Amino acid sequence: MGEYTGLRFIAQLRPDIAEVVREVVRVVVRDAGGYGTYRGLWEQLKEAGTPIPSEFLEYSRRNMIPFGMVCYMPNDWGDTQYSISPDGRWNVVCSAKDYGYHAVSMMETFVKKVLPLLIQEPCRAEILYEHWDEPQFYEVTPHETPRVDAVD
């Protein structure tokens, strides 16, 4: 049951977000991408003050973003990518078994409700369901929210 959904984007992360993501990516690369090493990215961001929506945290496969192996995507998608440059540019290409499990796709929830909290300039994200011929594109703009630890 369920089909793969692909997600890809390049986004300029906010400096505070980039610091957390960079550390998690460093651990994953150090551990050769072993499963389990990336567990907790979204919880770490939440602990650092980013108000990650609880509806996203409820998805059991949330940690497949950005580390999910690319499956059933066109060849031009290439392999899984989750690199972050020294200047905070995050290049993500991933997929997860997502389609058919939820009323609202995890990937769509991420693009609409999480990614805007992480970026400092607009970006374009692409979602492709395994059975689609063409992807859906989203223009994502930064959303200013107060840091959790800054709220009285």
Secondary structure as the mmCIF struct_conf table of DSSP 4:
data_model
#
loop_
_struct_conf.conf_type_id
_struct_conf.id
_struct_conf.beg_label_comp_id
_struct_conf.beg_label_asym_id
_struct_conf.beg_label_seq_id
_struct_conf.end_label_comp_id
_struct_conf.end_label_asym_id
_struct_conf.end_label_seq_id
STRN STRN1 GLU A 3 GLN A 12
STRN STRN2 LEU A 13 LEU A 13
HELX_RH_AL_P HELX_RH_AL_P1 PRO A 15 ARG A 30
TURN_TY1_P TURN_TY1_P1 ASP A 31 GLY A 33
TURN_TY1_P TURN_TY1_P2 TYR A 35 GLY A 40
HELX_RH_AL_P HELX_RH_AL_P2 LEU A 41 GLU A 47
TURN_TY1_P TURN_TY1_P3 ALA A 48 GLY A 49
HELX_RH_AL_P HELX_RH_AL_P3 SER A 54 LEU A 57
TURN_TY1_P TURN_TY1_P4 GLU A 58 GLU A 58
TURN_TY1_P TURN_TY1_P5 SER A 60 ASN A 63
HELX_RH_AL_P HELX_RH_AL_P4 MET A 64 PHE A 67
HELX_LH_PP_P HELX_LH_PP_P1 GLY A 68 VAL A 70
BEND BEND1 TYR A 72 TYR A 72
HELX_RH_3T_P HELX_RH_3T_P1 ASN A 75 TRP A 77
BEND BEND2 ASP A 79 ASP A 79
STRN STRN3 GLN A 81 ILE A 84
TURN_TY1_P TURN_TY1_P6 PRO A 86 ASP A 87
STRN STRN4 ARG A 89 TYR A 99
TURN_TY1_P TURN_TY1_P7 GLY A 100 TYR A 101
BEND BEND3 HIS A 102 VAL A 104
HELX_RH_AL_P HELX_RH_AL_P5 MET A 106 THR A 109
HELX_RH_PI_P HELX_RH_PI_P1 PHE A 110 VAL A 114
HELX_RH_AL_P HELX_RH_AL_P6 LEU A 115 LEU A 118
STRN STRN5 ILE A 119 ILE A 119
BEND BEND4 GLN A 120 GLU A 121
STRN STRN6 CYS A 123 TYR A 129
TURN_TY1_P TURN_TY1_P8 GLU A 130 HIS A 131
BEND BEND5 ASP A 133 GLU A 134
STRN STRN7 GLN A 136 VAL A 140
HELX_RH_3T_P HELX_RH_3T_P2 VAL A 148 ALA A 150
#
